[in-house]
Amino acid sequence: MTNLYNTRSAWLDMAHKVLDRAVAAVYGWTDSTLDMSDEEILRRLLALNLERGTLTYP
């Protein structure tokens, strides 16, 4: 498995990009790009987590 990621073949890279796009769509990030920084992704995830953590349930 390590060798697979170390060589980072074209099909694996494409699979990761497709997955990244799908996850962004699920979160509703219509402005998401593949070059979004890790910091921006984490900022958005934290904001969602904080928003959802304050919800109350009946």
PyMOL Python script that loads the backbone (N, CA, C, O; Angstrom):
from pymol import cmd

cmd.read_pdbstr("""\
ATOM      1  N   MET A   1       0.826  -1.179   0.000  1.00  0.00           N
ATOM      2  CA  MET A   1       0.000   0.000   0.000  1.00  0.00           C
ATOM      3  C   MET A   1       0.875   1.249   0.000  1.00  0.00           C
ATOM      4  O   MET A   1       0.579   2.213  -0.705  1.00  0.00           O
ATOM      5  N   THR A   2       1.938   1.238   0.776  1.00  0.00           N
ATOM      6  CA  THR A   2       2.833   2.392   0.817  1.00  0.00           C
ATOM      7  C   THR A   2       3.414   2.681  -0.553  1.00  0.00           C
ATOM      8  O   THR A   2       3.488   3.838  -0.968  1.00  0.00           O
ATOM      9  N   ASN A   3       3.828   1.634  -1.260  1.00  0.00           N
ATOM     10  CA  ASN A   3       4.386   1.821  -2.598  1.00  0.00           C
ATOM     11  C   ASN A   3       3.370   2.455  -3.537  1.00  0.00           C
ATOM     12  O   ASN A   3       3.729   3.273  -4.383  1.00  0.00           O
ATOM     13  N   LEU A   4       2.118   2.082  -3.391  1.00  0.00           N
ATOM     14  CA  LEU A   4       1.068   2.641  -4.230  1.00  0.00           C
ATOM     15  C   LEU A   4       0.984   4.150  -4.043  1.00  0.00           C
ATOM     16  O   LEU A   4       0.881   4.895  -5.017  1.00  0.00           O
ATOM     17  N   TYR A   5       1.029   4.598  -2.797  1.00  0.00           N
ATOM     18  CA  TYR A   5       0.952   6.033  -2.533  1.00  0.00           C
ATOM     19  C   TYR A   5       2.261   6.746  -2.845  1.00  0.00           C
ATOM     20  O   TYR A   5       2.247   7.913  -3.237  1.00  0.00           O
ATOM     21  N   ASN A   6       3.372   6.077  -2.682  1.00  0.00           N
ATOM     22  CA  ASN A   6       4.659   6.701  -2.986  1.00  0.00           C
ATOM     23  C   ASN A   6       4.814   6.974  -4.473  1.00  0.00           C
ATOM     24  O   ASN A   6       5.402   7.986  -4.855  1.00  0.00           O
ATOM     25  N   THR A   7       4.297   6.090  -5.318  1.00  0.00           N
ATOM     26  CA  THR A   7       4.407   6.295  -6.758  1.00  0.00           C
ATOM     27  C   THR A   7       3.346   7.260  -7.262  1.00  0.00           C
ATOM     28  O   THR A   7       3.532   7.898  -8.299  1.00  0.00           O
ATOM     29  N   ARG A   8       2.239   7.375  -6.544  1.00  0.00           N
ATOM     30  CA  ARG A   8       1.134   8.296  -6.842  1.00  0.00           C
ATOM     31  C   ARG A   8       0.793   8.280  -8.334  1.00  0.00           C
ATOM     32  O   ARG A   8       0.987   9.259  -9.054  1.00  0.00           O
ATOM     33  N   SER A   9       0.290   7.153  -8.754  1.00  0.00           N
ATOM     34  CA  SER A   9      -0.078   6.980 -10.152  1.00  0.00           C
ATOM     35  C   SER A   9      -1.204   7.941 -10.544  1.00  0.00           C
ATOM     36  O   SER A   9      -1.903   8.479  -9.686  1.00  0.00           O
ATOM     37  N   ALA A  10      -1.363   8.143 -11.831  1.00  0.00           N
ATOM     38  CA  ALA A  10      -2.355   9.089 -12.351  1.00  0.00           C
ATOM     39  C   ALA A  10      -3.768   8.691 -11.929  1.00  0.00           C
ATOM     40  O   ALA A  10      -4.564   9.556 -11.564  1.00  0.00           O
ATOM     41  N   TRP A  11      -4.093   7.397 -11.972  1.00  0.00           N
ATOM     42  CA  TRP A  11      -5.454   6.983 -11.627  1.00  0.00           C
ATOM     43  C   TRP A  11      -5.741   7.222 -10.142  1.00  0.00           C
ATOM     44  O   TRP A  11      -6.865   7.565  -9.774  1.00  0.00           O
ATOM     45  N   LEU A  12      -4.734   7.044  -9.295  1.00  0.00           N
ATOM     46  CA  LEU A  12      -4.931   7.281  -7.858  1.00  0.00           C
ATOM     47  C   LEU A  12      -5.099   8.775  -7.587  1.00  0.00           C
ATOM     48  O   LEU A  12      -5.940   9.175  -6.782  1.00  0.00           O
ATOM     49  N   ASP A  13      -4.304   9.586  -8.256  1.00  0.00           N
ATOM     50  CA  ASP A  13      -4.432  11.031  -8.114  1.00  0.00           C
ATOM     51  C   ASP A  13      -5.813  11.495  -8.561  1.00  0.00           C
ATOM     52  O   ASP A  13      -6.429  12.336  -7.906  1.00  0.00           O
ATOM     53  N   MET A  14      -6.300  10.951  -9.672  1.00  0.00           N
ATOM     54  CA  MET A  14      -7.625  11.315 -10.171  1.00  0.00           C
ATOM     55  C   MET A  14      -8.711  10.851  -9.202  1.00  0.00           C
ATOM     56  O   MET A  14      -9.686  11.570  -8.985  1.00  0.00           O
ATOM     57  N   ALA A  15      -8.560   9.675  -8.623  1.00  0.00           N
ATOM     58  CA  ALA A  15      -9.540   9.169  -7.656  1.00  0.00           C
ATOM     59  C   ALA A  15      -9.631  10.099  -6.447  1.00  0.00           C
ATOM     60  O   ALA A  15     -10.726  10.357  -5.946  1.00  0.00           O
ATOM     61  N   HIS A  16      -8.494  10.599  -5.978  1.00  0.00           N
ATOM     62  CA  HIS A  16      -8.492  11.528  -4.853  1.00  0.00           C
ATOM     63  C   HIS A  16      -9.175  12.840  -5.225  1.00  0.00           C
ATOM     64  O   HIS A  16      -9.904  13.408  -4.411  1.00  0.00           O
ATOM     65  N   LYS A  17      -8.950  13.323  -6.431  1.00  0.00           N
ATOM     66  CA  LYS A  17      -9.594  14.568  -6.865  1.00  0.00           C
ATOM     67  C   LYS A  17     -11.104  14.405  -6.966  1.00  0.00           C
ATOM     68  O   LYS A  17     -11.855  15.297  -6.572  1.00  0.00           O
ATOM     69  N   VAL A  18     -11.547  13.273  -7.491  1.00  0.00           N
ATOM     70  CA  VAL A  18     -12.988  13.004  -7.591  1.00  0.00           C
ATOM     71  C   VAL A  18     -13.600  12.933  -6.195  1.00  0.00           C
ATOM     72  O   VAL A  18     -14.672  13.487  -5.955  1.00  0.00           O
ATOM     73  N   LEU A  19     -12.929  12.261  -5.290  1.00  0.00           N
ATOM     74  CA  LEU A  19     -13.411  12.161  -3.909  1.00  0.00           C
ATOM     75  C   LEU A  19     -13.449  13.537  -3.237  1.00  0.00           C
ATOM     76  O   LEU A  19     -14.414  13.866  -2.547  1.00  0.00           O
ATOM     77  N   ASP A  20     -12.408  14.333  -3.439  1.00  0.00           N
ATOM     78  CA  ASP A  20     -12.384  15.679  -2.860  1.00  0.00           C
ATOM     79  C   ASP A  20     -13.554  16.515  -3.356  1.00  0.00           C
ATOM     80  O   ASP A  20     -14.191  17.223  -2.577  1.00  0.00           O
ATOM     81  N   ARG A  21     -13.837  16.433  -4.652  1.00  0.00           N
ATOM     82  CA  ARG A  21     -14.972  17.187  -5.212  1.00  0.00           C
ATOM     83  C   ARG A  21     -16.298  16.707  -4.627  1.00  0.00           C
ATOM     84  O   ARG A  21     -17.175  17.514  -4.318  1.00  0.00           O
ATOM     85  N   ALA A  22     -16.440  15.401  -4.477  1.00  0.00           N
ATOM     86  CA  ALA A  22     -17.681  14.841  -3.939  1.00  0.00           C
ATOM     87  C   ALA A  22     -17.897  15.270  -2.489  1.00  0.00           C
ATOM     88  O   ALA A  22     -19.011  15.622  -2.102  1.00  0.00           O
ATOM     89  N   VAL A  23     -16.851  15.241  -1.704  1.00  0.00           N
ATOM     90  CA  VAL A  23     -16.959  15.635  -0.301  1.00  0.00           C
ATOM     91  C   VAL A  23     -17.300  17.123  -0.198  1.00  0.00           C
ATOM     92  O   VAL A  23     -18.142  17.509   0.612  1.00  0.00           O
ATOM     93  N   ALA A  24     -16.655  17.956  -1.009  1.00  0.00           N
ATOM     94  CA  ALA A  24     -16.954  19.392  -1.006  1.00  0.00           C
ATOM     95  C   ALA A  24     -18.418  19.634  -1.370  1.00  0.00           C
ATOM     96  O   ALA A  24     -19.072  20.494  -0.779  1.00  0.00           O
ATOM     97  N   ALA A  25     -18.928  18.888  -2.329  1.00  0.00           N
ATOM     98  CA  ALA A  25     -20.331  19.035  -2.734  1.00  0.00           C
ATOM     99  C   ALA A  25     -21.273  18.650  -1.603  1.00  0.00           C
ATOM    100  O   ALA A  25     -22.292  19.309  -1.395  1.00  0.00           O
ATOM    101  N   VAL A  26     -20.947  17.597  -0.875  1.00  0.00           N
ATOM    102  CA  VAL A  26     -21.783  17.167   0.245  1.00  0.00           C
ATOM    103  C   VAL A  26     -21.843  18.248   1.324  1.00  0.00           C
ATOM    104  O   VAL A  26     -22.892  18.472   1.929  1.00  0.00           O
ATOM    105  N   TYR A  27     -20.716  18.914   1.559  1.00  0.00           N
ATOM    106  CA  TYR A  27     -20.685  19.986   2.546  1.00  0.00           C
ATOM    107  C   TYR A  27     -21.292  21.283   2.019  1.00  0.00           C
ATOM    108  O   TYR A  27     -21.450  22.244   2.772  1.00  0.00           O
ATOM    109  N   GLY A  28     -21.632  21.318   0.732  1.00  0.00           N
ATOM    110  CA  GLY A  28     -22.240  22.510   0.156  1.00  0.00           C
ATOM    111  C   GLY A  28     -21.242  23.592  -0.196  1.00  0.00           C
ATOM    112  O   GLY A  28     -21.610  24.760  -0.321  1.00  0.00           O
ATOM    113  N   TRP A  29     -19.986  23.220  -0.356  1.00  0.00           N
ATOM    114  CA  TRP A  29     -18.946  24.188  -0.676  1.00  0.00           C
ATOM    115  C   TRP A  29     -18.884  24.375  -2.188  1.00  0.00           C
ATOM    116  O   TRP A  29     -18.023  23.805  -2.859  1.00  0.00           O
ATOM    117  N   THR A  30     -19.791  25.166  -2.708  1.00  0.00           N
ATOM    118  CA  THR A  30     -19.875  25.364  -4.154  1.00  0.00           C
ATOM    119  C   THR A  30     -18.693  26.155  -4.689  1.00  0.00           C
ATOM    120  O   THR A  30     -18.430  26.120  -5.891  1.00  0.00           O
ATOM    121  N   ASP A  31     -17.975  26.866  -3.831  1.00  0.00           N
ATOM    122  CA  ASP A  31     -16.814  27.638  -4.253  1.00  0.00           C
ATOM    123  C   ASP A  31     -15.504  26.877  -4.058  1.00  0.00           C
ATOM    124  O   ASP A  31     -14.425  27.451  -4.211  1.00  0.00           O
ATOM    125  N   SER A  32     -15.590  25.603  -3.725  1.00  0.00           N
ATOM    126  CA  SER A  32     -14.412  24.797  -3.458  1.00  0.00           C
ATOM    127  C   SER A  32     -13.594  24.584  -4.725  1.00  0.00           C
ATOM    128  O   SER A  32     -14.135  24.407  -5.817  1.00  0.00           O
ATOM    129  N   THR A  33     -12.278  24.607  -4.548  1.00  0.00           N
ATOM    130  CA  THR A  33     -11.368  24.291  -5.648  1.00  0.00           C
ATOM    131  C   THR A  33     -10.392  23.225  -5.178  1.00  0.00           C
ATOM    132  O   THR A  33     -10.209  23.024  -3.977  1.00  0.00           O
ATOM    133  N   LEU A  34      -9.774  22.552  -6.116  1.00  0.00           N
ATOM    134  CA  LEU A  34      -8.831  21.508  -5.749  1.00  0.00           C
ATOM    135  C   LEU A  34      -7.560  22.064  -5.121  1.00  0.00           C
ATOM    136  O   LEU A  34      -6.809  21.324  -4.486  1.00  0.00           O
ATOM    137  N   ASP A  35      -7.312  23.349  -5.291  1.00  0.00           N
ATOM    138  CA  ASP A  35      -6.114  23.931  -4.685  1.00  0.00           C
ATOM    139  C   ASP A  35      -6.409  24.660  -3.370  1.00  0.00           C
ATOM    140  O   ASP A  35      -5.593  25.450  -2.893  1.00  0.00           O
ATOM    141  N   MET A  36      -7.588  24.386  -2.789  1.00  0.00           N
ATOM    142  CA  MET A  36      -7.922  24.973  -1.487  1.00  0.00           C
ATOM    143  C   MET A  36      -6.921  24.460  -0.446  1.00  0.00           C
ATOM    144  O   MET A  36      -6.620  23.267  -0.391  1.00  0.00           O
ATOM    145  N   SER A  37      -6.418  25.373   0.369  1.00  0.00           N
ATOM    146  CA  SER A  37      -5.402  24.990   1.346  1.00  0.00           C
ATOM    147  C   SER A  37      -5.999  24.129   2.462  1.00  0.00           C
ATOM    148  O   SER A  37      -7.199  24.175   2.737  1.00  0.00           O
ATOM    149  N   ASP A  38      -5.135  23.355   3.084  1.00  0.00           N
ATOM    150  CA  ASP A  38      -5.568  22.553   4.232  1.00  0.00           C
ATOM    151  C   ASP A  38      -6.121  23.455   5.326  1.00  0.00           C
ATOM    152  O   ASP A  38      -7.093  23.100   5.993  1.00  0.00           O
ATOM    153  N   GLU A  39      -5.508  24.618   5.513  1.00  0.00           N
ATOM    154  CA  GLU A  39      -5.967  25.549   6.537  1.00  0.00           C
ATOM    155  C   GLU A  39      -7.401  26.009   6.267  1.00  0.00           C
ATOM    156  O   GLU A  39      -8.206  26.115   7.192  1.00  0.00           O
ATOM    157  N   GLU A  40      -7.719  26.284   4.994  1.00  0.00           N
ATOM    158  CA  GLU A  40      -9.069  26.715   4.645  1.00  0.00           C
ATOM    159  C   GLU A  40     -10.071  25.585   4.863  1.00  0.00           C
ATOM    160  O   GLU A  40     -11.167  25.812   5.377  1.00  0.00           O
ATOM    161  N   ILE A  41      -9.700  24.386   4.478  1.00  0.00           N
ATOM    162  CA  ILE A  41     -10.584  23.233   4.680  1.00  0.00           C
ATOM    163  C   ILE A  41     -10.851  23.039   6.173  1.00  0.00           C
ATOM    164  O   ILE A  41     -11.994  22.844   6.585  1.00  0.00           O
ATOM    165  N   LEU A  42      -9.792  23.093   6.974  1.00  0.00           N
ATOM    166  CA  LEU A  42      -9.956  22.914   8.419  1.00  0.00           C
ATOM    167  C   LEU A  42     -10.773  24.050   9.035  1.00  0.00           C
ATOM    168  O   LEU A  42     -11.565  23.814   9.947  1.00  0.00           O
ATOM    169  N   ARG A  43     -10.588  25.285   8.546  1.00  0.00           N
ATOM    170  CA  ARG A  43     -11.376  26.412   9.047  1.00  0.00           C
ATOM    171  C   ARG A  43     -12.860  26.179   8.787  1.00  0.00           C
ATOM    172  O   ARG A  43     -13.699  26.417   9.656  1.00  0.00           O
ATOM    173  N   ARG A  44     -13.171  25.711   7.585  1.00  0.00           N
ATOM    174  CA  ARG A  44     -14.575  25.460   7.230  1.00  0.00           C
ATOM    175  C   ARG A  44     -15.161  24.299   8.034  1.00  0.00           C
ATOM    176  O   ARG A  44     -16.304  24.359   8.489  1.00  0.00           O
ATOM    177  N   LEU A  45     -14.371  23.251   8.202  1.00  0.00           N
ATOM    178  CA  LEU A  45     -14.861  22.116   8.991  1.00  0.00           C
ATOM    179  C   LEU A  45     -15.095  22.518  10.443  1.00  0.00           C
ATOM    180  O   LEU A  45     -16.077  22.095  11.052  1.00  0.00           O
ATOM    181  N   LEU A  46     -14.205  23.326  10.997  1.00  0.00           N
ATOM    182  CA  LEU A  46     -14.387  23.795  12.376  1.00  0.00           C
ATOM    183  C   LEU A  46     -15.654  24.639  12.484  1.00  0.00           C
ATOM    184  O   LEU A  46     -16.429  24.484  13.428  1.00  0.00           O
ATOM    185  N   ALA A  47     -15.861  25.526  11.525  1.00  0.00           N
ATOM    186  CA  ALA A  47     -17.062  26.367  11.546  1.00  0.00           C
ATOM    187  C   ALA A  47     -18.326  25.511  11.499  1.00  0.00           C
ATOM    188  O   ALA A  47     -19.280  25.770  12.232  1.00  0.00           O
ATOM    189  N   LEU A  48     -18.335  24.494  10.641  1.00  0.00           N
ATOM    190  CA  LEU A  48     -19.490  23.597  10.573  1.00  0.00           C
ATOM    191  C   LEU A  48     -19.686  22.843  11.880  1.00  0.00           C
ATOM    192  O   LEU A  48     -20.810  22.687  12.357  1.00  0.00           O
ATOM    193  N   ASN A  49     -18.591  22.380  12.448  1.00  0.00           N
ATOM    194  CA  ASN A  49     -18.657  21.634  13.703  1.00  0.00           C
ATOM    195  C   ASN A  49     -19.201  22.514  14.816  1.00  0.00           C
ATOM    196  O   ASN A  49     -20.054  22.082  15.591  1.00  0.00           O
ATOM    197  N   LEU A  50     -18.715  23.739  14.901  1.00  0.00           N
ATOM    198  CA  LEU A  50     -19.201  24.654  15.938  1.00  0.00           C
ATOM    199  C   LEU A  50     -20.668  24.996  15.724  1.00  0.00           C
ATOM    200  O   LEU A  50     -21.440  25.071  16.680  1.00  0.00           O
ATOM    201  N   GLU A  51     -21.049  25.202  14.472  1.00  0.00           N
ATOM    202  CA  GLU A  51     -22.444  25.511  14.159  1.00  0.00           C
ATOM    203  C   GLU A  51     -23.365  24.362  14.541  1.00  0.00           C
ATOM    204  O   GLU A  51     -24.422  24.573  15.135  1.00  0.00           O
ATOM    205  N   ARG A  52     -22.967  23.175  14.205  1.00  0.00           N
ATOM    206  CA  ARG A  52     -23.810  22.009  14.484  1.00  0.00           C
ATOM    207  C   ARG A  52     -23.781  21.625  15.952  1.00  0.00           C
ATOM    208  O   ARG A  52     -24.729  21.024  16.457  1.00  0.00           O
ATOM    209  N   GLY A  53     -22.717  21.963  16.631  1.00  0.00           N
ATOM    210  CA  GLY A  53     -22.604  21.654  18.060  1.00  0.00           C
ATOM    211  C   GLY A  53     -23.521  22.509  18.913  1.00  0.00           C
ATOM    212  O   GLY A  53     -23.824  22.156  20.053  1.00  0.00           O
ATOM    213  N   THR A  54     -23.965  23.639  18.363  1.00  0.00           N
ATOM    214  CA  THR A  54     -24.826  24.520  19.142  1.00  0.00           C
ATOM    215  C   THR A  54     -26.308  24.268  18.888  1.00  0.00           C
ATOM    216  O   THR A  54     -27.162  24.909  19.501  1.00  0.00           O
ATOM    217  N   LEU A  55     -26.610  23.347  17.996  1.00  0.00           N
ATOM    218  CA  LEU A  55     -28.000  23.027  17.722  1.00  0.00           C
ATOM    219  C   LEU A  55     -28.612  22.283  18.896  1.00  0.00           C
ATOM    220  O   LEU A  55     -27.939  21.493  19.558  1.00  0.00           O
ATOM    221  N   THR A  56     -29.857  22.529  19.145  1.00  0.00           N
ATOM    222  CA  THR A  56     -30.552  21.790  20.195  1.00  0.00           C
ATOM    223  C   THR A  56     -31.572  20.866  19.534  1.00  0.00           C
ATOM    224  O   THR A  56     -32.138  21.186  18.489  1.00  0.00           O
ATOM    225  N   TYR A  57     -31.783  19.761  20.142  1.00  0.00           N
ATOM    226  CA  TYR A  57     -32.711  18.775  19.612  1.00  0.00           C
ATOM    227  C   TYR A  57     -33.899  18.650  20.560  1.00  0.00           C
ATOM    228  O   TYR A  57     -33.746  18.715  21.780  1.00  0.00           O
ATOM    229  N   PRO A  58     -35.059  18.473  19.995  1.00  0.00           N
ATOM    230  CA  PRO A  58     -36.263  18.371  20.834  1.00  0.00           C
ATOM    231  C   PRO A  58     -36.243  17.166  21.762  1.00  0.00           C
ATOM    232  O   PRO A  58     -37.189  16.957  22.522  1.00  0.00           O
TER     233      PRO A  58
END
""", "prot")
cmd.dss("prot")
cmd.show_as("cartoon", "prot")
cmd.util.cbc("prot")
cmd.orient("prot")
